[in-house]
Amino acid sequence: MALLPFVAAVATAAPAVVETVNATAARARGAAVALYACSMFIGASLGPQLAGALTEHGFGSILRVTAAGLLLGAALMLSALRHQDSQ
């Protein structure tokens, strides 16, 4: 049941992220959107590989690694927002 709200949040946030990347890139919009798309495809490709590698350690390990990735993403986002506000 927790997966549905998570997927809905990602599906809702993805267009907003693309728009934010597009708006903040100024003259390098094409490169910024391409880099964002590349990072999305890398994550989509590595996610199943990581889950498969952690399967032998149990579902709890997969959840902990996923939570750590989400926390890292949130920390990077907050850092970028602070950097953007200071400019």
C-alpha positions in Angstrom: 0.0 0.0 0.0 2.9 2.4 0.6 4.2 1.9 -2.9 1.2 3.6 -4.5 1.6 7.0 -2.8 5.3 6.8 -3.5 4.9 6.2 -7.2 2.2 8.9 -7.4 4.5 11.4 -5.7 7.3 10.6 -8.2 4.9 10.8 -11.2 3.7 14.2 -9.9 7.1 15.5 -9.2 8.9 14.4 -12.4 7.4 17.1 -14.7 8.1 19.7 -12.0 11.7 18.7 -11.8 12.1 18.9 -15.6 10.5 22.4 -15.6 12.8 23.5 -12.8 15.9 22.2 -14.6 14.7 23.9 -17.7 14.0 27.2 -15.9 17.3 27.4 -14.0 19.6 26.3 -16.9 19.4 29.7 -18.7 21.3 29.3 -22.0 22.3 25.7 -21.5 18.8 24.3 -21.3 19.4 21.4 -23.8 22.5 20.2 -22.0 20.8 20.5 -18.6 17.7 18.5 -19.6 20.0 15.9 -21.4 22.1 15.5 -18.2 18.9 15.2 -16.1 17.5 12.5 -18.5 20.8 10.7 -18.5 20.8 10.6 -14.7 17.3 9.3 -14.7 18.1 6.5 -17.1 21.2 5.6 -15.1 19.1 5.4 -12.0 16.4 3.3 -13.7 19.1 0.9 -15.0 21.0 0.6 -11.7 18.0 0.3 -9.4 17.1 -3.3 -10.4 20.7 -4.3 -10.3 21.1 -3.0 -6.8 17.9 -4.6 -5.6 19.0 -7.9 -7.1 22.4 -7.7 -5.4 20.8 -6.9 -2.0 18.1 -9.7 -2.3 20.3 -12.2 -0.3 20.5 -9.7 2.6 16.7 -9.5 2.9 14.0 -6.9 2.2 15.0 -4.8 5.1 18.4 -4.1 3.5 16.8 -3.0 0.3 14.5 -0.6 2.2 17.5 0.8 4.1 19.5 1.4 0.9 16.4 3.0 -0.7 15.9 5.2 2.3 19.5 6.2 2.2 19.3 7.1 -1.5 16.2 9.2 -0.8 17.8 11.0 2.1 20.9 11.7 -0.1 18.7 13.1 -2.8 16.8 15.3 -0.3 20.1 16.6 1.1 21.4 17.4 -2.3 18.2 19.2 -3.2 18.3 21.3 0.0 22.0 22.1 -0.7 21.1 23.2 -4.2 18.2 25.3 -2.9 20.4 27.1 -0.4 23.0 27.7 -3.1 20.4 29.1 -5.4 18.9 31.4 -2.7 22.4 32.8 -1.9 23.0 34.0 -5.5 
